[in-house]
Amino acid sequence: MALNYISAAEAASLIKHGYNIGLSGFTPAGTAKAVTAELAHIAEAEHAAGRPFQVGIFTGASTGDSCDGILSRAKAIRYRAPYTTNKDFRIAVNNGEIAYNDIHLSQMAQELRYGFMGKIDIAIIEACEVTDDGKIYLTAAGGIAPTVCRMADKIIVELNAAHSKAAMGLHDVYEPLDPPARREIPIYKPSDRIGTTYIQVDPKKIAGVVETNWPDEARSFAAADPLTDKIGQNVADFLVADMKRGIIPPTFLPLQSGVGNIANAVLSALGHEKTIPPFEMYTEVIQNSVIGLIREGRIKFGSACSLTVTNDCLQGIYDDMDFFRDKLVLRPSEISNSPEVVRRLGIISINTAIEADLYGNVNSTHIGGTKMMNGIGGSGDFTRNAYISIFTCPSVAKEGRISAIVPMVSHHDHTEHDVNVIVTEQGVADLRGKSPKERAQAIIENCAHPDYKQLLWDYLKLTDGKAQTPHSIQAALGMHAELAQSGDMRHTDWTQYNK
């Protein structure tokens, strides 16, 4: 059957108040743009007429401003899951205007299939090609597209000319069976392919194809600086030392790395550390730094869920697809982030913390314990199942007024049971094989900023020291309380808790 080509406005008009929408993409890569932008206009018109208009949104991870941003500003989102990075969305969430469900990214597709979040009325999928028999070829990300395509009543395809048809063949589309029929995911090395290069749907479900030419709303990250370079080098030195003493095999192990300037600095340091042999990535996102290292031969293969790269870098990949075709694969997020596969492959995970406490617990989502930053993303998928789990962060923020090392985290995302190593520009705290008291000593001595070391030691003196995990419950959040009161954790006075 011939596909029906419609405008973005016509496609948006198919979406009604109360609908749940499933989107392709993972980060701004590969996500819908044109239809969601038109949907915001509908919401604004409906609100101006005194009528309600809000939708639920299910995504692979964050999206671009043409989705999360414009829909937040139009007050068109009732509910959304999972991860996001948009500033306007964050403001709306922290103002209580959007019901935001922050879940592990590997679980998003399966929780939809299990029926935990209700039905999907319409899927909006960005493609570089779609065929009359229902083959949808995705663009720069896998996300949850296979699941939302299968579950949605209708599908809208954004056929985006900004993405080259050279992307056809880049994907490995695989959807596991649900319990009790689920079996192993047969990936035994990062380069294994186990699915198809496209999503197959019933063409009768495709309500319309919207032709666009809209580049990904790619984010650029701050350039490396001495602080991030030092963190990166600390990570590289630690992994080299582990390899020399036989903890890491001489062939090295696949890496997972989060998103951002610290992650880029870490990968740069690892890539240029000649003691480490060329290695593979099994990760969520591939950034510009990874592409550069693939070109240099330092990274042999990259398996990910998305190409979270700048548009010129993405175009370079498309232009050189003959080179990259056997060096890259994009997967759905429940495969790229699969705990089963992560543990099997022996992934070394490297993620970013907002704060860590004296015993190795990590907060990666909330400012001051209550204000959502972005979300847990896939850090938990990798951390708990990694061969070695590493968290990085600067030791201080806001010109030293905030310490990233605190007595007790203000929000708890990753427990001491899952966090092996903490790295700041000050040094490395290897927590493996240590008791809580030994962890506290390693973290204070190696990771805390000099301005806070004595303050943290003084906190421990408030405890009787006899407990398995010494805490003064009254004072545990004292540094956070001082920050809220005076704006500077360095002013914390423990004597008030001795009364």
N, C-alpha and C positions, 0 to 999 in steps of 0.2 A: 504494500500500500504506500501511496505517496504521503510524505510528511506534510504537515500544515505549518506554513511559515506565517508568523504573526508578529506584531510590534510588541515592545516591552510593556507598553501601557495596556494592550489587550491581554497580555499574559498576566499582568498584575491584577486585572479586573476579575480574574478567575478565583482570586484569593479573598475569602470572606472573613468577617469578624469571627474570632474564636477558632480559626483554623490552626493546625500545627503544620509547620513547614520544615522539611528536611533539606539541608544544603550540602553541596559538594564543597571541597576545599579543606585546607588545613593550614592555619595562618592565613594571611591574605592570598596566598598562592592557591589558584584553582577554584576560588569561590565565586558564587554568583554576584553580579554587580548591577546590571541594567534593570532587572525586574524588581529587585529590592529597592532600588532608588525610586522607581515609579510607585511602589507600594507605599513609600513614605508620603507621596503626594496624596494618595487616596486617604491615608490615615488623617492627614492634616485637613482635608476637605470634610471628612466625616465628623471630625471633632469640631470643626467650625460650624457645622450644621447641628451640633448638639447630640450627635449619635456616637456610641462607643465603637471603637475599632482598635483591637489589639490581637496579636497572634503569638503563638508559641514557636520558638525556633530551636531546632536541633542541628548542631554542626559537628564537624570533626574536631575543631579547635577554635582559634580566633578567626575573624574575618577582616575585611577592610572597612574603611569609613563608609563606603557606599552601602554597607549592610548594617553592621553594629552601630556605626556613628549616626547615620542619617535616620535610622529607625528609632534610635534612642532619643534623638532630638525631636522626632515627631511623636514621641510617646506611644509608639506602635507595638512595643514588646511587652507582653504580659509575663512570659516565662522564657528562660533560655538555659540551655546546657550545651557543652560544658565550658571550657577555657575561653577567655577573651583578653584583649589587650587595649581596647579602645577607651580613650579618656572619658568621652561623654557617656558611654555605657557604664564605666566604673562609677562616675558621679551618680548616675541614676540608681545603680545598685546600692551604693552606700547611703543614698537618700531614701531607700526603701521603696522605690518606684517600680523595680523589676524583681520578680522572683527568680533568683539565679541559683542554679544547682551545679556546684563545682564537684565534678566526679573525675575519677581516673580515666584518662582518654582511652585506654584499652577496653574499658567497660561500656563505652557509650553505645556502640552498635548493638552489643548483645543485650543491654538493658532495654533498648528499643524492641528488639526481637522478642524478649521475654514478656513484653507487655507492661513494663513498669511505668511507662510514660505516656500511655495512650496511643491513639492511632496517628498516622501521618496522612494528612489530606493531600498535600502537594509536595513533590520534590523539585527543586530547582538545581539543575546540574550544568556546570560549565564543561564544554567539550571542544576539542579541536576538530572533531569529525563525528557525524552521526549518519547512519545508513537507514535506508527504507525498511530493512528487516530488523531494525531495533538494536543495532550495535552502537554503543556510546563509547567513544574514545576520550578519556579524561585529559586534562591539561597538566598543570604543574603539581597536582596533589591527589592522594587517594582518599583520605578522610573516611567518612562513613557512607560514601556514595553508593556502594553496592547494596547495602542494607536499606537505605532510604528509597532507592529505586525499586527494590522488590516490594517494600511495604506500602509505598504511597499509592493512593487511588489514581492520581494523575502525575505526569512528569512534564516539566517545562525544561527544554534544553536551550541554554545560551551557547550558541555556536560562535565562538570568539575568534575572529581572524587575527587577533594580537598574538595568538599562540600558533606556532607552526604545526602543520600536519606531520612534521618530523617527530613530534612527540608520540605518534602512534607507534606502539611497541615498547614504550618506556615502562608501562605499568604491568604489574603482576596482580590481577584481580582474583581474589580468593576469599570465600566466605565460609567459615567453619560451620558444621552442623551444630544444633543445639542439644544439650543433654536430654535424654540419656544416650543419644546417638553420636555424640561428639567423639572424635578420635584425635590422635596426635596431629599437630600441624607439621608436615614433613619438610621442615627447613633444618638443614644440618650444617650449612655454611651460609654466610651472608649473600652469596651470589645465586643460591638455589632459586629457581622459579617453579611455582607450583600451581599457577592458575592460568587465566587468559589475559590477553592484552586489552580487553574491552569489557564493558558491562553489557550483558545481553538482557534486553527487556522485550515485553510484548509491545510491538509498535502501536497497538491500539491504545496503550496507556499514555503515549506521548501526545499531550494536548496541544502542543505547539512548539515550534522552533523559532527562537529569537536570534537574529543575526546581529552580532555586535563586533566592535573593534576596540576593546577596552583593556589596556595593559593591567597587569596585577598591581595592586596598590602596595608595592614593596616598601619595606622600611629599611632605611640605612642605619647602621649602628655607629656609635662614637668610635673614633680612631683609637688605636692602642695608645696607652700612656705608660709612664714608668710603673704605676701601681698595678695595672692589669698585666703588664709584661712580667712583673715580679711574681704575681699569682700564677701565671702560666708557667714560668720557669720552675717554681716550687713544685707544681704538679708533675712536670716533666722529670725533674730530679728525683722525685719520690718514686715514679714508675720505673725509671732506669735502675734505681737502687734495688727495687723489688725484683726486677728481672735479673740483676747480677747475683742476687742471693737465691735464685731459683724459685721464687714465689710465682712469678709470671714466666711462662714458657719462653724460650729464646726466640720462637717465631712470633712472639707477642700475642695479644688477644684483640678481638673487635672492640671498638669504642662506641659509646653513646655520649653525646654532648648536648647540652641545652642550647638555648638561644641567647644571643646578646654579645656585648663587647668582651666580657670576661671569657665566655666560651670561645670566641674567636681568638683571644690571646692564648688560651690553653692549647687550642689546636695548632696555632702557629708555632708555639714552643715545641710541641710534640713532633710536628712535621719537620722541624729543622734540627731536631736532636738526632744526630746521625747514629748514636748508639742504639736507637730504636729502629728496627727494620721496617720496611714498608708494611703498612697495616691496613685493615679493613674497618669500615664503619657499619654498624647495625644500629640505627638511630631513628629519631622522629623526623628531624629536619636537617637538611643540608644547606649550609650557608656558603657565602662567597669563598671563605677561607678553605673549605673542603674542596671546592672546585679547583682552586689554585693548586692545592696539594695533589689532586688527581692529575692535573696537567704536568706537574713536576715528577710524577711517579712515586711520590711519598705515600699516597693513599692508593691502594690497589683496586678497591671496590667500595661503593657507597650504596647501602640499602637504607631507604628512608620512606617516610610518608609524604614528604613535600620538598620541593625545591624552594626554600625560603631565601631567595637570592634577589639581588637588584635586577632590574629589567635588562640592563645591558649584559649582565652576567648570564641571565636566562637566554637572551638572544644568542650569546656566544655558544651556549650549550647546543641550541637548536642548529646553529650554523655548522657546528663540529660534531653532529650526531654520529657520524661514522666512527669518530674516535670514542665517544662516550657510550655508545650503545651497549658495549660489553663491560662497562664500568659503573653503570647506574641502574637502579631499579626503584620504582615507587610502588608502595603497597598500601592497602587499607590500614587504618590506624590500629585496628584490633590485631593485625598481624605484625606491623612494625613495632608495636608496643607489647606484644604478647609476653606475659610473664614466663610462660612455658619455654618459648624460644630464647628469651633473654638468659634464662638459667642454663639451658642446654648449650648455648654458644659460649658461655663464660664471658659475658659482656663486662667491660670496665665502664661504669657509669660515672659521669661528671656533670653535676647540676649545681645550680646557684641557690644559696640560702639568703633569706632576709636576715635571720638571726639564728644562732645556735646557743644552746645552754651548756652549762659546765659538764653535763653528763652525755652530751652528744645528741640530744633531741633537737630537731630542726623545724623552724617555721619558714615556709616558703610561699605563703599566700597572704598573710594579714599584717597590716601596719597597726601596731599597738593592740593587737589581738582582736580588733573589731572591724577594721576597715579593709575590705577586700582590695588587693592589689591587682592580680590577674587571675590566679587560680593555680591548682596543683599541677595541671597539665599532665604530662606523662612521667614526671619525676618519680612518683611512687611506683609506677609500673616497673621502672628499671631499678630503683634503689633497693627494694626488698629482695630482688632476684639476681642482683649483680654478683659477679665474681669478686669485684671490689667496688664498693660504693663510696664516691667522693663528693663532698660538698665544698664549694668555694664561695668566698665573699670577701670584700674589704673588711678590715677589722673595725673600722669606724665609718660613720656617715655624717652628713651635715656639718662639715668642718670640725669633726671630733665630738660633737655634742651627743651623738648616739653611738653606743658600742654595739657591735654585732654579736659580741660574746656577753651573755647575760646569765644570771643565776638560774632563771627559769624562763623558757620561751613563753611569749604571750599568746601564742596559738600553736597547736601541735599538729604537724603534718607527717613527720618522719620520726619514728622512735629511735631511741638509743640502740635498740636491737637490730636496726637496719643500716645505721650509719657507721661506716668503717673508718673514714678519714675526713678530717676537716682541714681546709687550707685557706689561709689568708696571706696577705703580703708579708706578714710577720714570720710565717713558717708553717710547718705541717704537724698536725696532731694525729698520730696513728693510734686509733682506739681499739684495734683488734687485740683480743686476748686480755683486755684490761678490765679490772673491776671499776665500778662507778667512781670511787675515790681516785684511782689511778688515772681515769679519764679526765677528771677535773684538773689534776695536776698537769697533764699533758696539754690540755686545751689552754689553761691560763699561761703556762710557760711558753708555749709555741705559737699560739694564735691571737691572744689578746693584745691590744695596743698598749704600749707602755703607760699611757695615761690611765689605764683601767686595771692593770695587773694587781696593784695593791688593794684597790677597791674590791676586786673579786676575791682575793685572799682574805680580806677582812670579812667579807660575807660568810665565808666558810667558818670563820671563828665564832659566828653567831650560833652555829649548830653545836651540838654536843659531840659530833664526830663519831658517835657510836652506831648510827643507823647505817643500813645498807646503802642508802642514797641520802646523804645528809642535806637537810633543808631546814631553814627557818620559815615556816609557813607564813608567818606574819610579814617577813621581809622579802620573800621570794620574788615578788614583782616590784620591789622597792625602787629599782632603777627606772622601771617604766613609769611608776608613780611620780618620781622626780622629774622625768622628762615632761610629763603632762603638766606638772606644776610650774617648773622653772624653765623648761626648754633645754636642759642640759643634764645628762646623766652623771656627769662628773661631780655634780653638787650633792650626790646622794650621801646622806648622813645616817650611818647604820646605828648610831647611838640611840636614836629615837625608838629603835626596836628592842632595846635592852630593858625598857621600863617594864 
